[in-house]
Amino acid sequence: MLELTSEKVIAHENSDRCCICKGEFTTSDYKAKDHDHMQGYYRGAPHNSCNLKARVPHFLPIIMHSLSGYDSHLFIRELGEDEKTIDVIPENSEKYISFSKRVKKRFSLRFLDSCRFMPSSLEKLASNLHESEFKNVQKYFSNEEASLLLRKGVYPYDYMDNFEKFCETDLPPKDKFYSRLNEQNIIDADYEHAQNVWRKFCIKNMGEYTDL
């Protein structure tokens, strides 16, 4: 660890709570010095136990809902374009529990399916949370915008069958939202929601609507 400046020494001595768990220091779990193991600079005063548990992660978790099925094959196909290792934990030949892509010698991207530990639809899971709990959404969108986004989106999956349609500058008519999978069209309230989203976010084409 790099030598502490006088200001950091004073800050460390005055610290009365762990910089990691925010708990008070005790005689059995005393104050330690945490530092960046790559660059050596002082980061704060943690419990000794918290400091020992802190580790430089060897992987970045990438979590997606219902990834295990068809979607995972799309990622693996693209990730396999170079010679770096892909490690797969399969359920069977069609479904993968998780897979990892080595990007550096001791670091990988680990893809996980959130449906494995939260076996419900995203719509159902989101409905269990209050709007105030969507912290990241609130960072980037106003309350009015967030209220439009915090429900299941309305999308014409069957209609969007070629890339040219992403350039269309108008929301497709209601009948284009028919789902062959569900054998039904959307209700008027859902189409009105799609129109509100299009207007509120000043969407210019179906590509922007898809990205949102």
C-alpha positions as CSV (number, residue, x, y, z in Angstrom):
1,M,0.0,0.0,0.0
2,L,1.2,3.5,-0.8
3,E,2.2,5.7,2.1
4,L,-0.8,7.7,3.5
5,T,-0.9,11.5,3.4
6,S,-1.4,13.3,6.7
7,E,-5.0,14.0,5.7
8,K,-5.7,10.3,5.0
9,V,-4.1,9.4,8.3
10,I,-6.4,11.7,10.2
11,A,-9.4,10.5,8.2
12,H,-8.5,6.9,9.0
13,E,-8.1,7.6,12.7
14,N,-11.4,9.5,12.9
15,S,-13.3,6.8,11.1
16,D,-15.8,5.1,13.6
17,R,-17.7,2.9,11.1
18,C,-16.7,0.4,8.5
19,C,-16.5,1.8,5.0
20,I,-17.9,-1.5,3.6
21,C,-20.7,-2.6,5.9
22,K,-21.2,0.7,7.8
23,G,-21.1,-1.2,11.2
24,E,-19.2,0.1,14.2
25,F,-15.7,-1.2,15.1
26,T,-15.3,-3.5,18.0
27,T,-12.4,-4.9,19.9
28,S,-12.9,-8.3,18.3
29,D,-13.5,-6.8,14.8
30,Y,-11.1,-4.0,14.7
31,K,-10.3,-1.2,12.2
32,A,-8.1,-2.1,9.2
33,K,-6.8,-0.3,6.2
34,D,-8.3,-1.1,2.8
35,H,-6.3,-0.4,-0.3
36,D,-6.5,-0.9,-4.1
37,H,-4.5,-4.0,-4.9
38,M,-3.8,-2.8,-8.4
39,Q,-2.6,0.7,-7.8
40,G,-1.9,0.6,-4.0
41,Y,-3.9,3.7,-2.9
42,Y,-5.8,3.8,0.4
43,R,-9.6,3.4,0.0
44,G,-10.9,3.5,3.6
45,A,-11.3,2.0,7.0
46,P,-13.1,-1.3,7.1
47,H,-13.6,-4.0,9.7
48,N,-10.7,-6.4,9.6
49,S,-13.2,-9.2,8.7
50,C,-14.7,-7.2,5.9
51,N,-11.3,-6.4,4.5
52,L,-10.4,-10.0,4.4
53,K,-13.6,-10.9,2.6
54,A,-13.1,-8.2,-0.1
55,R,-11.6,-9.7,-3.2
56,V,-10.8,-8.5,-6.7
57,P,-13.5,-10.3,-8.8
58,H,-12.4,-12.7,-11.5
59,F,-15.6,-12.4,-13.4
60,L,-18.4,-10.0,-14.3
61,P,-21.9,-11.4,-13.9
62,I,-24.3,-10.6,-16.8
63,I,-27.8,-11.5,-15.8
64,M,-30.7,-11.9,-18.3
65,H,-34.2,-13.3,-17.9
66,S,-34.9,-16.6,-19.7
67,L,-31.4,-16.7,-21.1
68,S,-31.1,-20.5,-20.9
69,G,-33.2,-21.2,-24.0
70,Y,-32.8,-19.9,-27.6
71,D,-31.3,-16.5,-26.7
72,S,-28.2,-18.2,-25.2
73,H,-27.4,-19.8,-28.6
74,L,-27.2,-16.4,-30.2
75,F,-24.6,-15.1,-27.7
76,I,-22.5,-18.3,-27.8
77,R,-22.4,-18.1,-31.6
78,E,-21.0,-14.6,-31.5
79,L,-18.7,-15.1,-28.6
80,G,-17.2,-18.1,-30.4
81,E,-15.8,-15.9,-33.2
82,D,-12.3,-15.7,-31.5
83,E,-10.0,-18.3,-29.9
84,K,-10.7,-17.4,-26.3
85,T,-12.3,-20.1,-24.2
86,I,-16.0,-20.4,-23.6
87,D,-17.0,-22.6,-20.6
88,V,-20.6,-23.9,-20.6
89,I,-22.7,-25.6,-17.9
90,P,-25.4,-27.3,-19.9
91,E,-28.8,-28.6,-18.8
92,N,-29.1,-30.5,-22.0
93,S,-28.1,-30.0,-25.6
94,E,-30.6,-27.2,-26.1
95,K,-30.5,-25.3,-22.8
96,Y,-27.5,-23.9,-20.8
97,I,-27.6,-23.2,-17.1
98,S,-24.8,-20.6,-17.5
99,F,-21.8,-20.0,-19.7
100,S,-18.6,-17.9,-19.4
101,K,-16.4,-16.2,-21.9
102,R,-12.7,-15.7,-21.1
103,V,-11.7,-12.2,-22.0
104,K,-8.4,-11.9,-20.2
105,K,-6.1,-14.5,-18.5
106,R,-7.8,-14.3,-15.1
107,F,-11.1,-12.5,-16.0
108,S,-14.2,-13.7,-17.7
109,L,-17.8,-12.6,-18.5
110,R,-20.3,-15.0,-16.8
111,F,-23.8,-15.1,-18.3
112,L,-26.6,-16.2,-15.9
113,D,-30.3,-16.7,-16.3
114,S,-32.2,-14.9,-13.6
115,C,-35.2,-17.2,-14.3
116,R,-33.2,-19.9,-12.6
117,F,-33.5,-18.3,-9.2
118,M,-36.6,-16.1,-9.9
119,P,-38.9,-18.4,-11.8
120,S,-41.6,-16.0,-12.9
121,S,-42.2,-13.6,-15.7
122,L,-40.5,-10.2,-15.7
123,E,-43.9,-8.5,-15.7
124,K,-44.9,-10.4,-12.5
125,L,-41.5,-9.8,-10.8
126,A,-41.7,-6.0,-11.6
127,S,-45.2,-5.8,-10.3
128,N,-44.0,-7.0,-6.9
129,L,-41.8,-3.8,-6.5
130,H,-42.9,-0.3,-5.7
131,E,-41.9,2.3,-8.3
132,S,-39.5,3.9,-5.7
133,E,-37.4,0.7,-5.8
134,F,-36.4,1.1,-9.4
135,K,-33.4,3.2,-8.5
136,N,-31.5,3.0,-11.9
137,V,-34.7,3.8,-13.9
138,Q,-35.2,6.9,-11.7
139,K,-31.6,8.1,-12.5
140,Y,-32.4,8.5,-16.1
141,F,-36.1,9.1,-16.5
142,S,-38.7,11.4,-14.9
143,N,-41.5,10.0,-12.8
144,E,-43.9,10.4,-15.7
145,E,-41.5,8.6,-18.1
146,A,-40.8,5.9,-15.6
147,S,-44.5,5.2,-15.1
148,L,-44.7,4.3,-18.8
149,L,-41.7,2.1,-18.7
150,L,-42.4,0.1,-15.5
151,R,-45.0,-2.1,-17.1
152,K,-44.8,-4.7,-19.8
153,G,-44.0,-3.1,-23.1
154,V,-46.3,-3.5,-26.2
155,Y,-44.4,-4.7,-29.2
156,P,-45.5,-6.1,-32.7
157,Y,-43.1,-9.1,-32.6
158,D,-44.6,-11.0,-35.6
159,Y,-44.9,-7.8,-37.7
160,M,-41.2,-6.9,-37.3
161,D,-39.9,-9.6,-39.7
162,N,-37.3,-7.6,-41.6
163,F,-34.7,-4.8,-41.0
164,E,-36.5,-2.3,-43.2
165,K,-39.3,-2.1,-40.7
166,F,-37.0,-0.6,-38.2
167,C,-36.9,2.5,-40.4
168,E,-40.7,3.0,-40.4
169,T,-41.5,6.4,-38.9
170,D,-45.0,5.6,-37.5
171,L,-46.3,3.2,-34.9
172,P,-47.9,0.2,-36.8
173,P,-51.7,0.1,-36.6
174,K,-53.3,-2.0,-33.9
175,D,-53.9,-5.1,-36.1
176,K,-50.2,-5.4,-36.7
177,F,-49.7,-6.3,-33.0
178,Y,-51.4,-9.6,-33.5
179,S,-49.5,-12.5,-31.9
180,R,-49.5,-15.8,-33.7
181,L,-48.0,-17.4,-30.5
182,N,-51.0,-16.3,-28.4
183,E,-53.4,-16.3,-31.2
184,Q,-54.8,-12.9,-30.2
185,N,-54.4,-9.2,-30.7
186,I,-53.7,-6.6,-28.1
187,I,-56.5,-4.7,-26.3
188,D,-57.3,-1.0,-26.9
189,A,-55.7,0.0,-23.6
190,D,-52.4,-1.7,-24.6
191,Y,-52.3,0.1,-28.0
192,E,-53.1,3.4,-26.2
193,H,-50.1,2.7,-24.0
194,A,-47.9,2.2,-27.0
195,Q,-49.1,5.4,-28.5
196,N,-48.3,7.3,-25.3
197,V,-44.8,5.9,-25.2
198,W,-44.2,6.9,-28.8
199,R,-45.4,10.5,-28.1
200,K,-43.7,11.0,-24.7
201,F,-40.3,9.8,-25.8
202,C,-40.5,11.6,-29.2
203,I,-39.7,8.4,-31.0
204,K,-38.7,8.9,-34.7
205,N,-38.9,5.3,-36.0
206,M,-39.4,1.7,-35.0
207,G,-35.7,1.3,-34.4
208,E,-35.9,3.8,-31.5
209,Y,-39.1,2.2,-30.2
210,T,-37.3,-1.2,-30.2
211,D,-34.3,0.2,-28.4
212,L,-36.4,1.7,-25.7
